[in-house]
Amino acid sequence: MKSRQVLSLGSLSTTRYLIRHIPQVDIPSTEEAFSTLLSLPPHPSRKREDGLRKNGLYKYSFRQEDGKWWAVENGVLLFPVGGRIVSPFEGMLPLVTVITVSYNAERHLRDAIESVLSQTYPNVEYIVIDGGSTDGTLRILEEYSPSLDYWVSEPDEGIYHAFNKGLLLARGEIIGILNADDEYFPHAVEESVGAILSSGVDYSIGEVIHMDQKILMKPIFPLSSKRIYQEMPYPHIGAFFRRSVYKKTGLFDTRYTIAADHDMALRIIERGFLPVYAKRVIGKVRGGGISDSIGANEEFMSIAIAHGKPRWKAYLSFALQLVKGGIQRILPGFLVKCIKRMKKSRFEMLLP
């Protein structure tokens, strides 16, 4: 079987292991909800698409067999590769896809991209889905185009529709989602992948720092707690999933415009996929936004009911959440911090 040479175009996490070989588009099995695409179909209002894939460069997972490294797809050895492969994990180097969606995100997008490119993990595929921004976002994407696997700018139907586009394009064995105004810490991918591989589970969840509120946000764990039906069980930028989890669970439900990630979390939990709590701070997030609004709480309530929580309990939890939020807004900040510390909340106030 012909060996293919691994090309290195730079030291960034997204440019270390590239191969000039076009992958075959996979056909979903009866257990899978969607197939994987190499690029999105034409869009009448598309502004631009570009990246390494558009220049014939692709990434693969790698596995070592009998002292030789092979490119791998869906667990199948495809072809041997030439060149030096260095992995933090013995005998394997799974491809990890990171998806960022953006819209008029020029203020923080550069920081988000840099946090992915500077990952210590050496085999990262980076996909950016832009919703047709009208600010300087496109200039930033064009600047980073040689380091992005695929990016596109075109109108979409909201954040979760954009997430779905990213999932359809993801070829990594493991997938993470990073918002355009958030950042990973340098070891985020390596530590998350290590947690998944060492424990043999389906996904990892970690901790995240809220930069504006100076809060350490911990996941609800174990995920069997009843609290998961009323609030997001974990910050989604702190979670990494095997691609098979999404392929079997399906795409985000775009009927939910604010909390579809909560619905997705519950669908994954209910299907019995196994998590591991990585107990690492994966990254940092900014701002509140619509996910902290009354509309978000209403959507959480609707999702809880859709997943089997009794309607009266969902309404009660929703009302208590509103009261709690109102009290926190009128109390002095130092008093809120003291209460959270005494309650040992999953939201731990950080020292200034």
C-alpha positions in Angstrom: 0.0 0.0 0.0 1.4 3.4 -1.0 2.6 5.6 1.8 1.6 9.2 1.9 3.8 12.0 3.3 2.8 14.1 6.2 3.3 17.7 5.4 4.2 20.3 8.0 3.3 23.9 7.2 4.1 25.3 10.7 4.3 24.8 14.4 0.6 25.7 15.1 -1.7 23.0 16.4 -3.6 23.1 13.2 -0.7 23.0 10.7 1.6 20.2 12.0 0.1 17.1 10.3 -1.4 17.7 6.9 -1.8 15.3 4.0 -2.6 16.1 0.4 -5.2 13.3 0.1 -8.9 13.9 -0.3 -10.9 11.8 2.2 -14.0 9.8 1.1 -17.3 11.2 2.3 -18.7 8.7 4.7 -22.1 7.1 4.4 -24.0 7.0 7.7 -24.8 3.6 9.2 -28.3 2.7 10.3 -27.3 4.0 13.8 -26.0 7.3 12.6 -28.1 10.5 12.0 -26.0 12.3 9.4 -23.0 12.0 7.0 -19.9 14.1 7.2 -19.2 16.7 4.5 -15.9 18.2 3.2 -17.5 21.5 2.4 -20.9 23.1 2.6 -23.2 23.1 -0.4 -23.5 26.4 -2.4 -25.4 29.3 -0.7 -26.9 32.1 -2.8 -25.7 34.8 -0.3 -22.3 33.3 0.6 -19.6 35.9 1.1 -16.6 33.6 1.0 -15.2 30.2 2.0 -11.6 29.2 2.3 -9.1 27.3 4.4 -6.7 24.3 4.2 -9.4 22.0 2.7 -10.0 24.3 -0.2 -6.3 24.0 -1.0 -6.3 20.2 -1.0 -4.9 19.7 2.5 -6.6 17.4 5.0 -6.1 15.9 8.4 -6.5 12.4 9.8 -6.2 10.5 13.0 -3.1 8.4 13.3 -2.3 5.1 14.9 0.9 3.2 15.3 0.9 -0.5 14.2 4.1 -2.6 14.1 6.3 0.5 14.5 4.7 2.3 11.6 2.2 5.2 11.7 -1.1 4.8 9.8 -3.8 7.3 8.9 -7.1 6.2 10.4 -10.8 6.9 9.7 -13.6 5.5 11.8 -11.2 3.0 13.3 -10.0 1.6 10.0 -6.4 1.8 8.9 -6.3 3.7 5.6 -2.7 4.0 4.5 0.8 4.3 6.1 2.3 7.8 6.5 5.8 9.0 6.1 7.2 11.7 8.3 7.7 12.1 12.0 4.6 11.8 14.1 4.9 12.9 17.8 2.0 12.2 20.1 1.4 12.8 23.8 -0.4 9.4 23.9 1.3 6.2 23.2 0.6 4.7 19.8 -2.3 7.0 18.9 -3.0 10.6 17.8 -6.7 11.1 17.3 -7.8 14.1 15.2 -9.7 16.7 17.3 -12.2 19.1 15.6 -12.9 22.5 17.2 -15.9 24.4 15.9 -16.3 28.2 16.4 -19.4 30.1 15.2 -19.4 33.8 14.8 -21.4 36.8 13.9 -20.0 40.4 14.0 -17.4 39.0 16.5 -14.4 41.1 15.6 -13.8 42.3 19.1 -12.8 38.9 20.6 -12.6 36.5 17.6 -8.8 36.9 17.2 -8.3 35.8 20.9 -10.5 32.8 20.4 -8.6 31.7 17.2 -5.2 32.2 18.8 -6.3 30.1 21.8 -7.0 27.2 19.4 -3.8 27.7 17.3 -1.7 27.7 20.5 -2.9 24.3 21.8 -0.3 21.9 23.1 -2.1 19.1 21.3 -0.6 18.8 17.8 -3.5 17.4 15.7 -6.4 19.9 15.7 -8.8 20.6 12.9 -10.4 24.1 13.2 -13.7 25.0 11.5 -15.2 28.5 11.7 -18.8 29.1 10.7 -19.6 32.8 10.3 -23.2 34.0 9.9 -22.4 36.7 7.2 -20.8 39.3 9.5 -20.8 43.0 8.5 -18.0 44.1 10.7 -14.3 43.2 10.5 -14.8 39.5 11.1 -14.1 38.5 7.5 -10.8 40.4 7.5 -9.7 38.4 10.6 -10.8 35.1 9.0 -8.9 35.9 5.8 -5.8 36.7 7.8 -6.0 33.3 9.6 -7.1 31.4 6.5 -3.8 29.5 6.1 -4.3 28.1 9.7 -8.0 27.2 9.5 -9.1 23.9 8.0 -12.4 25.4 6.7 -14.3 28.6 7.2 -17.3 30.1 5.5 -19.3 33.3 5.8 -22.9 33.2 4.8 -26.3 33.9 6.4 -27.7 31.3 8.7 -30.7 30.7 10.9 -29.0 31.3 14.3 -26.3 29.9 16.5 -27.5 26.3 16.6 -28.0 26.1 12.9 -24.4 27.3 12.6 -23.3 24.6 15.2 -25.0 22.0 13.0 -23.1 23.2 9.9 -19.9 22.7 11.9 -20.8 19.2 13.1 -21.6 18.2 9.5 -18.0 19.3 8.5 -16.2 17.8 11.5 -13.9 14.9 10.7 -12.2 14.6 14.1 -12.7 11.6 16.4 -13.3 14.1 19.2 -15.2 17.4 18.9 -15.2 20.6 20.9 -17.2 23.8 20.5 -15.7 27.2 21.3 -17.7 30.4 21.2 -16.2 33.3 19.3 -15.8 35.4 22.4 -14.4 32.7 24.6 -10.9 31.1 24.9 -9.3 27.8 25.6 -6.3 27.4 27.9 -3.3 26.0 26.1 -3.7 22.4 27.5 -7.5 22.3 27.1 -7.5 19.8 24.1 -4.7 17.6 25.3 -6.1 17.2 28.8 -9.7 16.6 27.6 -8.5 14.0 25.0 -6.3 12.4 27.6 -9.3 12.1 30.0 -11.4 10.4 27.3 -8.7 8.0 26.2 -7.5 7.0 29.7 -11.0 6.3 31.0 -12.5 4.9 27.7 -15.6 7.0 28.0 -17.6 8.9 25.4 -17.0 12.5 26.5 -15.2 14.7 29.0 -16.5 17.7 30.9 -14.3 20.3 32.6 -14.4 23.6 34.5 -14.6 27.1 33.0 -13.8 30.6 34.3 -16.3 33.3 33.8 -14.0 36.3 33.1 -16.5 39.1 33.8 -18.1 37.7 36.9 -14.8 36.1 38.2 -16.5 32.8 38.8 -15.2 29.3 38.4 -18.0 27.3 36.8 -18.0 23.6 37.7 -20.2 20.9 36.0 -23.0 19.1 37.7 -21.5 15.8 38.5 -22.6 13.0 38.5 -25.0 13.8 35.7 -27.7 11.7 37.3 -28.6 14.7 39.5 -32.2 16.1 39.0 -30.6 19.5 38.6 -29.6 18.7 35.1 -33.3 19.2 33.9 -33.4 22.8 35.1 -30.0 24.2 34.2 -27.2 23.5 31.8 -25.2 20.6 33.4 -21.8 22.0 32.2 -20.4 24.9 30.3 -20.4 23.6 26.7 -16.9 25.0 25.9 -15.6 22.7 28.7 -17.0 19.6 27.0 -15.4 17.4 24.3 -17.3 14.5 22.7 -16.4 11.6 20.5 -17.8 12.3 17.1 -19.8 9.0 17.4 -21.9 10.7 20.2 -23.2 13.4 17.8 -23.5 11.0 14.9 -25.8 8.8 17.0 -27.6 11.5 18.9 -28.2 13.8 15.9 -27.8 17.6 15.4 -28.9 20.4 17.6 -32.7 21.0 17.6 -33.1 24.5 16.1 -36.6 24.9 17.4 -34.8 26.0 20.6 -33.1 29.4 19.9 -31.4 29.9 23.2 -30.9 26.6 25.1 -30.6 24.0 22.4 -27.2 23.0 24.0 -29.2 22.1 27.1 -31.5 19.9 25.1 -28.5 18.3 23.4 -26.9 17.6 26.8 -30.1 15.9 28.0 -30.4 13.8 24.8 -26.8 12.6 25.2 -27.3 11.8 28.9 -30.6 9.9 28.2 -28.9 7.8 25.5 -26.5 6.5 28.2 -23.2 7.9 26.8 -20.6 7.9 29.5 -18.8 11.0 30.7 -15.7 11.7 32.8 -15.2 14.8 34.9 -11.7 16.0 33.8 -11.4 18.3 36.9 -9.4 20.7 34.9 -10.1 24.4 34.0 -10.6 24.1 30.2 -11.0 27.8 29.3 -12.7 31.1 30.0 -16.0 32.6 28.9 -17.3 36.2 28.7 -20.5 38.1 29.2 -24.0 36.9 30.0 -26.1 37.5 26.9 -29.3 35.8 26.1 -28.4 32.6 27.9 -28.8 34.5 31.2 -32.2 36.0 30.2 -35.8 35.3 31.3 -36.3 33.9 27.8 -33.5 31.4 28.5 -35.1 30.3 31.7 -38.4 29.8 30.0 -36.7 27.7 27.3 -35.0 25.6 30.0 -38.4 25.0 31.5 -39.8 23.9 28.2 -36.9 21.6 27.6 -37.2 20.1 31.1 -40.9 19.3 30.4 -40.1 17.8 27.0 -37.6 15.5 28.7 -40.1 14.2 31.2 -40.0 16.6 34.2 -43.5 17.0 35.6 -45.0 20.3 34.4 -45.7 21.7 37.9 -42.1 20.9 39.1 -40.8 22.7 36.0 -42.9 25.8 36.7 -41.9 25.8 40.3 -38.2 25.5 39.5 -38.6 28.3 36.9 -40.3 30.6 39.5 -37.6 29.9 42.1 -34.9 30.6 39.6 -36.5 34.0 38.8 -36.7 34.9 42.5 -33.1 33.7 43.2 -31.9 35.9 40.3 -33.8 38.9 41.5 -32.4 38.6 45.0 -28.8 38.3 43.7 -29.3 41.4 41.7 -30.3 43.6 44.7 -27.8 42.1 47.2 -24.3 43.7 47.5 -21.7 41.7 45.6 -19.7 40.8 48.6 -22.7 39.3 50.3 -23.5 37.2 47.2 -19.9 35.9 47.3 -20.2 34.9 50.9 -23.5 33.0 50.4 -22.1 31.1 47.4 -19.0 30.1 49.5 -21.1 28.9 52.4 -23.4 26.9 50.1 -20.5 25.3 48.2 -22.1 26.3 45.0 -20.9 24.8 41.7 -20.2 28.5 40.8 -17.2 29.3 43.0 -16.3 33.0 43.4 -12.6 33.6 42.6 -10.4 35.9 44.6 -9.9 39.4 42.9 
